[in-house]
Amino acid sequence: QVQLVESGGGLVQAGGSLRLSCAASEHTFSYYTMGWFRQAPGKEREFVAAITWTVGTTNYADSVKGRFTISRDNAKNTVYLQMASLKPEDTAVYYCAARPDSSPFSYTWQSTYNYWGQGTQVTVSS
């Protein structure tokens, strides 16, 4: 059974930090690129960041570049999203997703991700 379980969301003031975690079953984690997406109220889900399995290449949305850091601990089958300098516009449900590392498509394409977590709420107050 493939599972992705996010945790670490919550309420934080603007300028603060949070670290999200996504625990994956071993079958999911090995040889998979892991991504984070988010969906704000009334908006479509959007790409946030991704990290590959093979060499740990990272990719970020322009809106979070320099503030968010994605990382993975392959021994723990866990991917993290360290979020700093949070803004009210970062408020959203954050989702973890996985796709094969061999996918040739853009990291931002949601349809290329096979597995999704249930999401964790992040709320940034002004």
N, C-alpha and C positions, 0 to 999 in steps of 0.2 A: 504494500500500500504506500503510495507516494504521498508524503505530507510536508508541508511548509507551514511553520507556526511562527508568527511574528509576536514580538513583545517589546516593551520599553516605551510605548506611547504614553502621553499624559498631557497635563496642562503646564505651560511654562510662560514666563513673561518674555516680552520682546527683548532680544539681546542675549537670551539664555541659551542653554545647550541641552541636548537630549541624545541618547544613544539607543537606536533601535537594533534589535537582534532578530534574526530569522534562523530558526533551527530546522534543518532538513534531514530527512531520512537518508541513509547512506546511499541508497540507490539513486536518489535525486542529485546528491551533491557531487558525486564523482563525474568528472568530464562534462560538467554543466556550467554554463555561464549563468551567474546570478544577477538579477536586476531588482531595482526598487522603482516603483511607480507610486503616484499619489493621485487622489481625486478629491478636489475641493467641492463644497456644496454648490450645486448648480453648474458644475463644469465637467468636462470630459476628463477621463483619467489620462495622466501624462507621465512621460519618462522622467526619472530623476537621476539614476546612476546605474552602472553595470560594472561587473568585474568578471574576467574570464577565469577558467580553471587552469589552463596550461601555463600561462606566464603571468597571470594576475594583471593583465591590462585593464585599466579603468577608463570609464567614459562618463561624462557628466552633462546634464542639461546646463545651459548657460545661466539659468536663473539660480543655480545652487553652486556653481563653480567657485572655488575659493572659500566656501563656507561649509560644505558637506564633504565627508570623506567616506568612501566605501572600502571595506576590507573584508577578508575572509580568513577563517581558521579552518583549514581542511581537516585537521585532526579532530576538531570538535564538530565538523559538519555545520558550521555556523557562519553566516554572513552578517556584517554589521553596517550600520549607517550612522556615523557620528555627525551630528548636526550642531553647528555653532552659529552664533550671530543670528538667531532665529528672528523671523519677521512675521507679523500677523498674516501675510499672504502665504506663509508656509503651512497654515492651518489646512489639514486634509486628513483623509484616511490613507495611510501608507501601506502599500502592498509589496510583498516579496514575490518574485517570480523566477522561474528557471527554464532554460532552454539548452539544447545541446551546444557544446562549445564549437562544434563544426559548422554551425549555422552561418551562411555567408551574408545574411541580411543585417540591416542596420539594427543596432542595439535598441533603438527607440521604437521599433515596431512591436506593438503589444501582441499582435497575432502570431508572432514567431515564438512566443513563450508557451511552453506546454503545461506548466504547473504554476498554480497560484496559491498564496496563503489567504487567510480570511481577512486580513487587514488589521491595523492598529491605529487608533485615533491620536492625532497630534493636534493640540490646540495651543496657539500662541496668542497671548493677550497683549494688548497695546498699553 
